[in-house]
Amino acid sequence: MIEEGLFIDAYFCYLLQHEQYMQRCLLLAAKGAGAVAPNPMVGAVLVYNGRIIGEGFHQKYGEAHAEVNCINHVAEADKTFIEKSTLYVSLEPCAHFGKTPPCADLIINQKIPCVVIGCRDSFSAVDGKGIERLKAAGVQVTLGILENECLELNKRFFTFYEKQRPYIILKWAQSSDGKISAGDEKRVFISNEFTNRLVHKWRREEAAILVGTNTALLDDPALTARLWPGNNPVRLVIDMDLKLPSSLQLFDGTVKTIVFNQHKQEIGEMLSFYKIDKDQKFIPQFLNALYKLQLQSVIVEGGAKLLQSFIDENAWDEARVITNEDLIPGDGLSAPGLNNSNLFEEQKIKNDSISFYRNAAINKMY
């Protein structure tokens, strides 16, 4: 008879092994940030006898999924081990035909006997169907390894499909005394050059970026991510009366741009206009528009009034606040005031401190 203590030790050793390989799946999956939306980020690892013989991740929307890339990565000499291996994947394998064939069928056809899954896919075309198909074919399925971490990785994807709206990130930079601009309305460069590069990385990771009329007019931002490799987000600007001049960088035709206004609806290749009902609240209309446009996430970069409107409407998921500890502008425009917020991370980059908040009113991990 096996002693209880030995059984518990063996179980935790078994669990730790699963978590180790799932952590590798998450690291791989994160490489797809900014390139796979509206698909989720997914990583996969194939393990035989304690050795990784294949790994892969979803690299680009419309192209091969993580499971396909993982199996294709297996060396010729190791292919005979595939049907004796365990596949680790951060998200439930798909069971439907989309841009690519079902990954669940690939796993079954490759005769992989065991699959360990990080979290279930709540997208209606999958939502347990991949797991059911695997089990029906006799595959041993383990679910829920590092589940919270897997949910967190794809918080944009899950928010979009479960709440039918984009994941909303608020971002601003402020001085040490909580000002985001000088009193004369002149643009003040608050964050340092290293933090600026991080901000451009953040932009690459989101589907869209939003500014209000005054910010567009006074700052003339390009809203690109030129300081970091990858895709530019779709530029969104509020211009209810269509008064912004065409000479602004937002209208240079280099990046897809959408103007939210109360006068016209017009779809163009690089410049589009989306009509908003002036008698209805803006934010619900805006979020519904982004859902229809299949934009899963948006980073709101200003100005203060626009940011505060999202806070007051409780229409935000995450806030990233950069504070320059050396800058004290005195008179100026005050930064937005967060409420219902939980601080979950802090970073320091030279004289900038970065605080990350979650909306405390949102209970789920994502």
Order of alpha helices (4+ residues) and beta strands (2+ residues): alpha-beta-beta-alpha-beta-alpha-beta-alpha-beta-alpha-alpha-beta-beta-alpha-beta-alpha-beta-beta-beta-alpha-beta-alpha-beta-beta-beta-beta
